[in-house]
Amino acid sequence: MSDSDHTRVSNFEVLDQWGDLTTLTDRRFYLRRLVRVASVNEVRAADFHPGGFDHHTSNLFNVNETALNDLIDYQCDVLEKVWTLPDNIGFHSPEWQILQKAIIPMSREFKIHLQPSEEHIPLVVSRLVDLIMADRFLQQSIVCFKCKVIFQSQEPKLDRAIIIVYLALLEKRQEARIMCRQVLTKLKAGLAEYEYCSNGSVPIYNYPVSDLISLIQIGTDTKFHLAKILGDKKFNRLFPAKFHHALLMDEKPEYYLGKDF
């Protein structure tokens, strides 16, 4: 860790070092203070609980409130359309047609997962906030990010992410693709020297971009549900296993990542 990085992580509260914290609550509030300082109070913890993560073990940080509201509306719409589908739907059934239509707006949803080891969580969070604050495009394109706080004795399952970066929802497929590629390019470059911070795991349904970074199209929980109601054969028609179930069947990784990834 460089001197500047050490200053960024610890100087704002010398007595509360990450490794010395003994409860998840202490760590959660440590990260809240860290993000406030790193962003000069521009990025703060959201008022509502982070979906998908236990509120007591994680934080949700709001970057773009307008885009966050759009994302919440979208997720409610997905719940209404997808979670009401019956089990074992047929390929030519009305329910399958509903799913095919729902997949179109669902396919605009992208998340970028960062997998730091436990001791490096504050360093990677601090760097992520630095990158966001220094780049207007990232401020517009990143809606929010969630961060898990863990202890070595409570390691999460390998199929779950530590940090989830949510991208804004764009109506047009091409615009969503361009935004996704640009955000990935910026984060990959900006976090290149932090690759050593990786915990060595890739969350389920993710496409690996680097040791630290992976990409998912459509949320993990939605995919768990779709796999359950469709069965493996139908699910694999939508999300091929060779893409780690990260991308839709007609969208090879190069479409979103480019040839340089």
HUJOSUL-V707385 format. One record per pair of residues at least 24 apart in sequence whose C-alpha atoms are under 10 Angstrom apart, sorted by the first residue. I is the first residue (numbers start at 1). J is the second residue. Records with the same first field share a line. If there is no record, write none. Layout:
I->J, J
This chain:
1->120, 123, 194
5->123, 124, 126, 127
6->123
8->34, 37, 38, 122, 123, 126, 127, 130
9->34, 35, 37, 38, 122, 123, 124, 125, 126, 127
10->34, 122, 123
12->37, 38
17->122
18->118, 119, 120, 121, 122
19->118, 119, 120, 151
21->151
22->151
23->57, 149, 150, 151
24->56, 57, 58, 148, 149, 150, 151
25->55, 56, 57, 58, 149
26->57, 149
27->56, 57, 58, 59, 122, 148, 149, 150, 151
28->55, 56, 57, 58, 59, 147, 148, 149, 150
29->58, 59
30->122, 149
31->58, 59, 61, 121, 122, 125, 126, 147, 148, 149
32->59, 60, 61
34->122, 123, 125, 126, 129
35->61, 122, 125, 126, 127, 128, 129, 130
36->61, 126, 129
37->126, 129
38->125, 126, 127, 128, 129, 130, 133
39->63, 126, 129, 130, 131, 132, 133, 134
40->133
42->129, 133
43->129, 132, 133, 139, 144
44->144
45->144, 145, 146
46->144, 145, 146
50->145, 146, 147
51->146
52->146, 220, 221
53->146, 147, 148, 160, 162
54->148
55->148
56->148, 149
57->147, 148, 149, 150
58->146, 147, 148, 149, 150, 162, 163
59->145, 146, 147, 148, 149, 163
60->144, 145, 146, 147, 148, 163, 164, 165
61->143, 144, 145, 146, 147, 165
62->142, 143, 144, 145, 146
63->129, 132, 133, 138, 139, 140, 141, 142, 143, 144, 145, 166
64->138, 139, 140, 141, 142, 143, 144, 167, 168
65->140, 143, 144
66->140, 143, 168
67->140, 141, 142, 143, 144, 166, 167, 168, 169, 170
68->142, 143, 144, 166, 167, 168, 169
69->143
70->143, 168, 169, 170
71->109, 143, 144, 166, 167, 168, 169
74->105, 106, 109, 169
75->106, 109, 219, 222
77->102, 105, 106
78->102, 103, 105, 106, 222
79->222
82->222, 225, 226, 229
83->222, 225, 226, 229
85->225, 226, 229, 230
86->229, 230
87->225, 226, 227, 228, 229, 230, 231
88->228, 229, 230, 231, 234
89->229, 230, 231, 234
90->230, 234
91->230, 234
96->230
99->226
100->238
103->218, 238, 248
104->171, 172, 173
105->169, 170, 171, 172, 173, 218
106->169, 217, 218, 219, 222
107->169, 171, 173, 176, 217, 218, 219, 247, 248, 251
108->167, 168, 169, 170, 171, 172, 173, 174, 175, 176, 177, 180, 217, 218
109->166, 167, 168, 169, 170, 171, 176, 180, 216, 217, 218, 219
110->165, 166, 167, 168, 169, 176, 177, 179, 180, 215, 216, 217, 218, 219, 246, 247
111->142, 145, 163, 164, 165, 166, 167, 168, 180, 206, 214, 215, 216, 217, 218, 219, 220
112->142, 145, 161, 163, 164, 165, 166, 167, 180, 183, 184, 187, 206, 207, 208, 209, 213, 214, 215, 216, 217
113->145, 146, 160, 161, 162, 163, 164, 165, 166, 202, 203, 206, 207, 208, 209, 212, 213, 214, 215, 216
114->147, 161, 162, 163, 164, 165, 187, 191, 195, 197, 198, 199, 201, 202, 203, 210, 211, 212, 213, 214, 215
115->160, 161, 162, 163, 164, 195, 197, 198, 199, 200, 201, 202, 203, 211, 212, 213, 214
116->161, 162, 163, 194, 195, 196, 197, 198, 199, 200, 201, 211, 212, 213
117->150, 152, 155, 162, 196, 197, 198, 199, 200, 201, 212
118->148, 149, 150, 151, 152, 155, 162, 197, 198, 199
119->150, 151, 152, 197, 199
120->194, 196, 197, 198, 199
121->147, 148, 149, 150, 162, 163, 197, 198
122->147, 149
123->194, 197
124->163, 191, 194, 195, 197, 198, 212
125->163
127->187, 190, 191, 194
128->165, 187, 190, 191
130->190
131->186, 187, 190, 191
132->186, 187, 190
135->186
137->179, 182, 183, 186
138->167, 168, 179, 182, 183, 186, 187
139->168
140->167, 168
141->166, 167, 168, 169, 170, 176, 179, 180, 182, 183
142->166, 167, 168, 169, 179, 180, 183
143->167, 168, 169
144->168
157->201, 203, 204
158->199, 200, 201, 202, 203, 204
159->201, 202, 203, 204, 205, 206, 220
160->201, 202, 203, 204, 205, 206, 220
161->201, 202, 203, 204, 206, 214
162->199, 203
163->213
164->214, 215
165->215
174->255, 256
176->256
177->255, 256, 257
178->255, 256, 257, 258
179->256
180->215, 256, 257
181->254, 255, 256, 257, 258, 261
182->256, 257, 258
184->209, 213, 214, 215, 256, 257, 261
185->209, 257, 258, 260, 261
187->213
188->212, 213, 214, 261
202->244
203->244
204->244, 245, 246
205->239, 240, 241, 243, 244, 245, 246, 247
206->243, 244, 245, 246, 247
207->242, 243, 244, 245, 246, 247, 253
208->243, 244, 246, 253, 261
209->253, 257, 261
210->261
214->246
215->246, 247, 253, 256, 257
216->244, 245, 246, 247
217->245, 246, 247, 248
218->245, 246, 247, 248
219->246
220->245, 246
